[in-house]
């Protein structure tokens, strides 16, 4: 069984990004992937800020990344980039910690103005920690994820289509890397 980890770089629990990650997670689970999630905002702040590589929380999180075949990096966009809390965690991943993994970025922002934040802010950092197979990713706009009256979310059809395409590509590329075939 293929393993995937979702690294949630949002400092806010229950944000619109949660709906995007949940959607991707369901698709992966339906494809028989074992999925775990690292909520970076819930890791001990002192471990992140003081780069405590030996912290049990950081060691456990890095273990999930090491075991994964596929990694989703999810973040809201603030000030034209991903969150600072996500950067502090990425700094704690070992130098070659993403080698051999298929990576899918999922970002959400207030407008299309920061559409290229995946390419210009995230991809260089991922490359520096060994990522060589980074998929195009999905940049969503807040307006594409509406809150419902029951504290849920409704994802716009256009965003669902883009997520379907991106996650399907992640599934196929991961299976090819593991099995040598997409089936």
BELTACOR-V404955 format. One record per residue. N is the residue number from 1. OMEGA is omega as a letter, one per 40 degrees, with the letter a starting at -180 (* if undefined). NEAR is the number of other ideal C-beta (glycine too) atoms within 12 Angstrom. Layout:
N,OMEGA,NEAR ; N,OMEGA,NEAR
//
This chain:
1,i,18 ; 2,i,29 ; 3,i,26 ; 4,i,42 ; 5,i,43 ; 6,i,43 ; 7,a,49 ; 8,a,40 ; 9,a,43 ; 10,i,37 ; 11,a,26 ; 12,i,20 ; 13,i,15 ; 14,i,19 ; 15,i,29 ; 16,i,36 ; 17,i,46 ; 18,i,30 ; 19,i,32 ; 20,i,42 ; 21,i,44 ; 22,i,28 ; 23,i,36 ; 24,a,47 ; 25,i,30 ; 26,i,21 ; 27,i,31 ; 28,i,38 ; 29,i,22 ; 30,i,15 ; 31,i,27 ; 32,i,16 ; 33,i,31 ; 34,a,21 ; 35,i,34 ; 36,a,28 ; 37,i,32 ; 38,i,38 ; 39,a,30 ; 40,i,42 ; 41,i,29 ; 42,i,21 ; 43,a,31 ; 44,a,21 ; 45,a,20 ; 46,i,13 ; 47,i,26 ; 48,a,31 ; 49,a,18 ; 50,i,16 ; 51,i,18 ; 52,a,22 ; 53,a,20 ; 54,i,13 ; 55,a,21 ; 56,a,14 ; 57,i,24 ; 58,i,32 ; 59,i,19 ; 60,i,20 ; 61,i,37 ; 62,i,34 ; 63,i,19 ; 64,i,31 ; 65,a,40 ; 66,a,25 ; 67,a,23 ; 68,i,40 ; 69,a,36 ; 70,a,46 ; 71,i,50 ; 72,i,49 ; 73,a,49 ; 74,a,47 ; 75,i,46 ; 76,i,37 ; 77,i,37 ; 78,i,25 ; 79,i,15 ; 80,a,21 ; 81,i,27 ; 82,a,42 ; 83,i,35 ; 84,i,23 ; 85,i,31 ; 86,i,38 ; 87,i,30 ; 88,i,29 ; 89,i,44 ; 90,i,42 ; 91,a,25 ; 92,i,33 ; 93,a,39 ; 94,a,20 ; 95,i,16 ; 96,a,18 ; 97,i,32 ; 98,i,35 ; 99,i,24 ; 100,a,22 ; 101,i,37 ; 102,a,39 ; 103,i,44 ; 104,i,47 ; 105,i,44 ; 106,a,48 ; 107,i,47 ; 108,a,44 ; 109,a,35 ; 110,a,22 ; 111,i,16 ; 112,a,17 ; 113,a,13 ; 114,a,27 ; 115,a,23 ; 116,a,20 ; 117,i,35 ; 118,a,34 ; 119,a,23 ; 120,a,18 ; 121,a,31 ; 122,a,41 ; 123,i,29 ; 124,i,18 ; 125,i,31 ; 126,i,37 ; 127,a,19 ; 128,i,21 ; 129,i,31 ; 130,a,23 ; 131,i,32 ; 132,a,19 ; 133,a,26 ; 134,i,31 ; 135,a,34 ; 136,i,24 ; 137,i,39 ; 138,i,39 ; 139,i,36 ; 140,i,43 ; 141,a,27 ; 142,a,26 ; 143,i,18 ; 144,i,30 ; 145,a,34 ; 146,i,18 ; 147,i,17 ; 148,a,12 ; 149,a,8 ; 150,i,7 ; 151,i,10 ; 152,a,16 ; 153,i,27 ; 154,a,19 ; 155,i,35 ; 156,a,21 ; 157,a,13 ; 158,i,16 ; 159,i,31 ; 160,i,24 ; 161,i,17 ; 162,i,29 ; 163,i,36 ; 164,a,23 ; 165,a,21 ; 166,a,36 ; 167,i,39 ; 168,i,23 ; 169,i,29 ; 170,i,44 ; 171,a,34 ; 172,a,25 ; 173,i,30 ; 174,i,38 ; 175,i,25 ; 176,a,19 ; 177,a,23 ; 178,a,24 ; 179,a,15 ; 180,i,9 ; 181,a,11 ; 182,i,17 ; 183,*,10
//
